[in-house]
């Protein structure tokens, strides 16, 4: 494939030099598909040459000529891959997907050539052995320790024969993981539910019906309606559709993704990847993949994760069973001659919520207009707490017309970061919500952050406002917490920038930021009716706050079910990994054994579309609940200390957000909190204290 590519001149490839836009923001208006492969080729060649000079140096190994030199290497490849990885997630196309398929195993091989280089590791080991006599402290010392740990965990101490097998495993895992991601995106677009008549859509708003008609029109289905699927098992539309048969269609379309046979069936991919991961872990000296992953997380061991999940299953399931009984009572009272099914839960829980709290999601949406939520909600809270300010830039290029760009200025007015907001769903964008980085902060490289948030909000028809659900508001606050973690980074080395922390710690700052979505000083700023300009009535705000523990049995159980199956499959030896045909029965057996197999509460993700565990959260989906222990405890600290105050924000920024991975993560937490975290605030938040 590489031989067939047209040549790209050095002057014509924007990756061959650092961008001259503010803070090195990518020049999206100049970047073309054909620029990536030449930049990948040159970037890998340059980095290997730089690494070889370090490894083969005739000078004795020092901190500067080995560790710092490695931190300076690979800049062309780093900036090219940052753009590529973001585009293949946020706005992909067939050419980019072909490149991803081609280069995934090559990038794996490239990384292995560096991490498995015996001469390079010998120099790192030499510096590590002399770290005390070199007088290294603080971030310098941690850099030595982390490089040594990273290389050992990557196989640097294996024999040459085992290294060769490791390279093959890494390459195949990378190739299969890419295929999994592509299958999920293709099928979620392919399986959108097509509806023939408007009568079946009763319960949806006029705006939502118009959006469904517009989506069908774009697919070449005029006069029909298209309901797109999100990547979770549950679909938001199920809370509104009155037509039970259509609810069932949507639900079953969602849950059968990746397991219907055909080109997008992911069961064999999942089974093969799990077996390869288990074999790799054994090769590296671990009992299973989970043990390998968790050794480097705050959890440390599979047993610690299993204990946490098991401690939450009982109260969560009991709450969910109580919730299910109440929903069944409502069905019976209405004369419904059927038992509660998974496709009924969201619809009837929404009806119950309206009945008990005089709360209707449709009452809220007019007060949650997207721009107001962003600028007078998320940005307002950040300004009040940290003193930073925002200025939108409409003159900077983006990769899609819907993307917005903001300068972020620090307290002293200096440019702190560039922030990109990409809020709308589209077929070229993967599901879910996430934060990402184009440029990571580093004093060594004199770089400041360029970060992005990606959400999947259905785009209304032209001329209509973008009105959000309360969950979508929370998601926007959450993802901006990740952005703040990256923007406030104040470290020397790129290895420690921003969110370069363990998976079960990275969600902590983002979950803390969700608290401001309902903070009394923040809500009146953004929750304003998009037509009348009137603030959300106080009694409606009170109702929103009053229902925070409503339906938490369901929400916690569906989450725990996904976390449990993730741990279960990654705690297997290679020979015990289920085959493609056994995969779903394995999942069912695991949930039954854990007591988390409620028929009306499916896992938030089934294996064939469980993108998290193919996108960095393998054996790590527990991270959200683990981080929520820290989050709930930290929220308690903010509440005890007066909430939305600059002194609190400055303390959180100085002790934790600015430090990235430059120190032990739990030491940073104790520096912020003054003690270890307690689990009680989490249990109270989720309503799990009642037995």
N, C-alpha and C positions, 0 to 999 in steps of 0.2 A: 504493500500500500504506500509506503514511504517513497518508493521510487517513482510513483505516478504523480506525486504532488508537484504543482508548479513551484518554481523557485521564488522565494520572497527576498527582495533586496534588504540589506541591513537598514537602509534609510526608510524602507517601507514597513518595517515590523515595529509596532509600538512597544513591544516587550523588550527589545534589545537595549533600551535605555530607560532609566527611571522616568516616570511620568512627570511632566512639568506642571501639572494641575496641583491645586492646594493639597498639601500633605501627601503627595504622590497618589492621589485618587486615580484609578484607572481611566484612561482616555477611551471611554466606551464608543465614542463616535468614530474612532480610528481602528478599533479592534474588529477583525474579521475572523471567520472560521479558519481560514488558511494560515493565520498567524500562529496558531497554537503549536502545531507539530514542529515547525522549525525552532520555535522558542524552547519547546521541550527538549529537542535533540541537543541544541547548543547548551541549554541550561544543565542538562545531565552531564554533558562532556566537561563543561567548566567546573562543575562541583567536583566531579571525580578527579580532575587535574589538581584542584585546590587541595582536596583531601590527600591525594598522593604526595604532594609537596610536604604536607604536614607529617604524614606517616613515614616518609623516606628522608626526612630532614637529618642532616649529619649533626645538628646541634642537640645537646641533651634536652630532653623534654622538660618544658616549664609550663606554668599555668598560662602564660601569654602565648607561647608559640604552639600550644596544643589546644587547650580548651577555648581560649578567646579566639584563636584562629578558626576553629570549627564554627563558632558562633557567627563569624564574619562570612563564612563560605555559603555558596549556593543561592545568592540573592536573585539572580535571573530566574532560576527554576522556581524559587519560592513565590515571586510575584506573579509568574505565569500560572502556576497551579492555583494560587488563591483566586484569580479571576475565573479560571476554568471550573474549579470546584463549585464556585458560587453560581456560575451560569448554568451548569448542568443540573443544579438543584432548582434554580429560580426561573430560568428561561432557556430551556434546552431545545435542541432540534436534532434531526437525523444525523447530520454531520458530526455534531458534538458527541452524540451517543456512540457513533462509530469510533470516534477518537477515544472515548472513554473505554470502550471494549478493547481497543488495540493497546492503549497505554497502561491500563490497570496492572497487568502482569509485569510490564516493563518498569513501572515505578516501584513495584515490589522488589524486583531484581536489583534495581538501582539502590534502594535503601539497604538491601542485604549486602551489597558490595561494600558499603560503607561500614555498617554495624558489625559485619563479620570479618573485617580486615584485621588480621592478627597483629600486624605492625602498628596499626593505629591504636588498637586496644592496648598493646604493650606500653605505648606512650601514656595513655590515659591512666593505666594501672600504676605506672611509675609516679605520676603526679599524685594519684590518690594515696599511695603508700607513704609519700613524703608530705602530706597535707599539713601535718602539725609543724614540722620543721620549716616549711615554707611560710608559716605564719598566716595562712589564709583563714579568714573569718567571714561571717555574714553571708552575703549573696555569692561571693567568690567561692567560699568553701562549699556552699550548697550546689553550685554549678559542677564542681568536681564530683561530688557525691552522686548527683543526678545522672551525669554522663556515665559514670561507672555502673550505676544501677541499670540505666537504660540499655547499655551494651550487653551486660550480663543477661538481663531478661530477654534480650533479643537473640541470644545464642553465641555470644562472643567466646565463651569458654568451651564450646562443643568441639569434638574432634572434626577433622576435615570431612570425613564421611557423613557425620551427622549434620554438619553444616550444609552439605549438598542436598540432603533430604529436606532440611528446613527451608532451603530456597525453593524447592519444588512445591512444598506445602504452602508457603506464603504466596507464591505465584498463582496456584490454583484457587486458593481462598479469595484472592483479590479478583480474579476473573469471575468466579461464581457470585461473589457479592455484588459485582457490577450488574450481572445478569438479573439477580434478584430485584435490585432497585429498578431496573428498566422494566421488568415484568410488572411490578406493582404500579408504576406510573401508566404503563400502557393499558393495563386492565381496568384501573380505576376510571380511565377515560372511556374505555370500551363498554364498561358495564353500567354506565349512567342509565337510570330508569326512564324509559320513554312512556309518556302517558298520552292517550288519544283524546280524551275529552276534559274540558274544564270542570265538569261536574265532579270528577274524581278528586279534584284538588281542593274541595271544600275544606276550610280551616286555614288555608294560606291567605296571606294578605294580597291585596291587588298588586302591590309592588313585587312580591315574591312570585306571583303567577306571571306577571309581565317578564320577570327575569327568566323564568322557566321557558316561556314562549320564545324569548330572544335567544336562549341557549340552544333550543331546538332548531331555530332558524339558522343559526351559525353552523349547525351540523347537517344542514340540508334537509330538514324535516319541517317544512312550513305547515302551520296549522296544528302542530302537536306541541307537547311540553316535555322538557327534559329536566330530570332531577339528578344533579351530579352527586357523586359519593365522596365523602371525606375518608381519610385513611383509618379512622377508628371503626370498631364494630358498630357502635351506636351512631345513628345519623340524626342530626338536629331536626330534620323535617318530620321525624316520627312523633315529635311532641305536638304537632299541629294537625296532621292529616286525620280527618274524621273517617275516611274510608278505610275500614280495617283490612280489607283484602289488599289494598295498595300499600298499607303499612307493612303487611307481611311480605309483599314483593320487594319492597325496599330493603327490609331487614335481611331477607334471604339472599338478595343480590350482594349485600354487604358482606355477609358471613361466608359466602362461598367463593370469594375472590381467592385466586391462586390455588384452587383445588378442584377445578371443573374439568381437568384434562385440557389438552390443546397446548398452544405455544406459550401461554402465560402461566401454566401450572407451576407453582413454586415448591411443591412438596419434595421433589427429588433434590432440588437445589438446597433446600433447608437441611435435609438429611445429610447430604454430602458435606456441606460446610461444617455442620456440627461434628461429624466424624473427623474431618481434617483438623478442626480446632482441637479436638480431644487428643488426636495423635501428636499434634505440635506441642501441646502442653506436656504430654508424657516425654517426648523427646527432650524437652527443656528441664525435666526433673520434677514435674508436678503431677499430682494424681489426676487432675482434670483441668479443663479450661477455666472454670470458676476459681479454682485455687490460684491459678496463675494471675488472673485479673485482680482478684481481691487482695492479694498480697500487697499491691501497690495503691490500694484505696484506703479510706479511713476505716472501713469495716474490717479489713485485714484477713478475715477468714470466712469461708462459706458457712461455718457454724454460727457466726455472729449474725449473718444475714438471715439464715434460716430461723434463728431464735426470734429476731425482730418480726419477721413476717408471720410466724406462727403465733406470736403474742397478740397480733392484731386480727387474725382471721376470725377467732371465736366471737368477739364483740361486734365485728363488722357484719358477719353473717347473721347473727341474732338481730341486729338492727335491720338488715335487709329483709329478713323474714317477717319482722313486725311491719315493715313498710309494705311488703307484698300483701299481707293480710288486710291491711287498710285499703289497698287498691282493689282487692277482690270484693271487699264490702261495698265499695263504690260501684263496681260493675254490677253486682247483684242488686243493689238499690235502684239502679237504672233499668233493671229488667234484662240485663245482658245474660244470655244463656251460653256462657263460655267461661273457661278458666283463663286467668291472667297468663299471657304469653309474652315472650321477650319483646315482640313488636308492639305490645300494648303499654309497656311500662312507662315510657316517656310521655305518652299521651295522657294516661290517667294520673300520673304523678303531677303533671302540669295542671290538670283539672283539680286535683286535691290541693295543690298549692294555692290556686285561685280561691277555692272554697274556704280554706283554713286561714289564709293570710290576706284575703281580698287582694291577691297579687296576681297579676297577669303580665306575662313577658311582653305582650303587645303594648301594655301601658308604659313600659320603660323605654322601648325603642325610640320613640320620638325625642327623648331627652339625651340619647346617646348618638349624636352625629359624629362621624369619624374625625373630622378636622378638629372639632371641639374637644374630643377625647384626647387627641394627640397634643394639641397646643395648649389648651386650657386645663387639661387634666395631667397627662404624663409629664409634659415639659414644665407646667406650673409647679407640680410637686417637686421636681428636680431642682428648680430654681429656688424654691423656698428652703429646701433641705441642704443643698450644696452650693447655692449661689451662682450656678452656671446659667448661661443664657443661650438662646437659639435664634438663628437668622436663616430663613429659607433662601436657597440659591436656585433660581430657575435658569441660570445661564450655564450650569455645569452639565455635561453629557451624562445620560443614563442608558442602561441596556434595554429599557422598556418605557414607554410614555407614562405609565402609571407610577413609576418610581419617583420619590421626592428626595431632595438633598437638602441638608441643613448644616450650617456651620455651628459648632458648639464652642462657646467662649467661656473661659474660666473666670473666676472671681475678679482677677486683675485685668480682664478684657482680652487676654492673650488667647489665640486660637488653640483650643484644646484637642479637638477632634472633628472629623467629618462623619455625619450620620446619614445613612440612606434608609428610607422607609418604603418597603414594598408590601403593600397591604392587601392587594386583590388576588383572588384565585384565578387561574387560567390553565388551559390544558398543558402548557409547556412547563408548568411548575409542579414540583412534588407536593404532596399533602402535608398537613401539619403546620406548625409554627416553629421558627428557629431564629437564632442570631448567628451571625457569621462575621468574619474579619477579612478585609482586603489588605490592610497594612496593620501590623502589630507594633505597639509602642516599644521602643528600646533606646536608651541613652547611648549605648555602644554604637548603634547604627544611625543615631540622630533621626529617629522616625517617631511620628505621632500616629495615633489610631485613625483608621478609616473603617468604620463598622456598619453593619446593616441589620435590620430586623425584617423578617419575612413572615407574613400572616396570610391566611387563605380565607378572606372575607368575600362572599359572593358579590360581584359587582352589579350594581343596579343598572337599569336601562338609562341611557343618556338623559340628563335633565333631572333625574330623581336623586335625592340625597342618599348618602350611605348611612343607614341607621343600623346600630349594632345591638346584639344581645348583650346581656350583662356578662355572660361567659366570655364573649369576644373582647369586652372592655378589660376583663381580668387578664386575658391572654396578652393584650397589648402592653399592659403594665408589667406583666411577667417578663416578656421578651426584652423590654427596655431595661429591666434589671440586669440582664446579661450585657446589654450594651454599655451600661454604666460601669460594670466590672472591667470591661475592655477599655473604656474611655479614660477611666481614672488610673489606669496602670501607670506606675512610676518606678520601673525597674531598669536595671542596667542591661540585662541580657534578654534577647528575644525568646530564649528557652522558657522564661518565666513570665512572659507578658500576659496580662489580663486574665483570661479564663483558663490559663494553662495550669489547672489544678485537678485533683482527682474528680472523677465523674460523680462520686457521691458527695462532693462538696460544691461542684460548679452550679448546681441548681439552688443552692442556699441563698445567694444574693438576689437572684431573680424572684424567688418566692417571697423574700422579704419585701421586695418592691411592690408586690401585689397589695400590700396592706393599705397603700395610699389611695387605691381606687375607691375605698369606702371611708376614707378619713374625713371627719366633719368639716375641715377647712378646705378640702379638695373637691368634694362632691358639688358644692354650690358653684364652683368655678367652671365646671365643664358640663354638669347635668342640667342643660338648659334646652327647653323645647325649641326644635329647629325652626318652627314657623312663628311662634308667638314671642320667643325670647324669654319666656317665663321660666324661673327656676323650678326644678322638680319639687313638688309639694313635700313638706317635711314628713307627713304621714306615709308617703310612698317610700321615702328614703328609709324611714323606720321599719317598714315592712321588708325592704330589701335586707337590712341588717338582721332582722329577726329570723330570717329563714336560712341563715348560714349553715345550720346543721341539718336542714331539711334534705332528705334523700341521700344523706351521707353514708347510710348503710350500703345502698346500691353503688355509689361512687367509689367508696373504699373497697368494696368487694370486687368490683370489676377490675380495679387497678391491681389489687393484691393477686388476683387470679393470673394476670399477665406476668407479674413479677415472679410468681411461684413457678410458672412453666418455664420462664427464662432461666431461673436458677436450676430447675430440675434437669433440663436437657444439657446444660453446661457443666453439671456435676457428674456426668457419665463418663466412663472409660470408653475408648473408641469402639470396642467390640459390643458395647451395650447401647449405642445410639440407635434409635428406631429407624427402620427403612422408610421410604416414602409412603408405602402402603400402611405402615404402622403408626405414622406420625400423629394422626388425629386421635387414634385410640390411646396412644401414650399420653397425649395431653389430657384426655378425659380421665384416665386412670390417676394421673398425678393430682388433678384437682379433687377427685373423689377421696384420695388418701389424705389430702390436706384439709378436707372438710370445706372446700371452697367451690363445690360443684352445684351451685344453684341453677336450675334449668332456666329460670327467668332472668338470670344475670350472667350473660356470657362474658368471657374475658374481654378486656378492652381491645386486645389484639389476639387473633389466632396466628399460629406460626407462619402461614403462607403470606401474610401481609404485615408481619411484625417488623416494620422497618427499623425501629429503634435498635434491635439487636443485630442489624446489618449496617448500622450507621454509627458505631462507636459505643453502644450501650449493651454489647454482648456480656451476659452475666452482670449487667449493671442497671437493669430497669428498676431495681429496688431503690436506686439512687434518689428518686423523687421523694419517697417516704422517709428515707434516711436523712436527706437534707431538710425535710419538713420538721424533723425534730429540732434541728438547729434554728430553722426559720421561726417556728412558733415560740421558741425560747427567746430569740432575738426580738421578735415583735413585742413580747412581754417587757423586755428591757426598754424599747422605745416608749411604750405606754407608761412605764414607771417613771420615765425621765422627761415627760412632757411632749412626746410625739414629734410633730413636724417643726423642729427647731434646727437652726443652723449649727448649734453646738453639737447636737446629736448626729447630724449629717457629717460634720467635720470629723467627729470621732470615728464613725463607721468607715469613712473614706480613709482616714489616716491609719487606722489599725488593721483594716482588712481589705477594702476594695482596691487600694492603691498597691497592695503588696503582691498581687498575683500569686505565682508559685514560688516566690523568693524565700519563703520560710515554711516550716511545717504548718500545715493547714489548721490543725487543732490548736497549736500554739497561738496562731493568729486569732482563732475564735476566743481562746481564753484571754488574750490581750484585749479583745473587744469587750467581752462579757464580764470578765473578772472571775470566771469560774467555768467548770464544765457544764454542758447543757443538761437540762432535765427533760424527760419525756412527757410529763404531766400536761404542759400547755398544748401539746399536739393532741392528746386524748380528749381534752376538753374541747378543743376547736372542732374536732370531727364528731363530737357527741358520742364518744366510745367509752365514756366512764360509767355509764349505767349498765348494770348487769341484768 
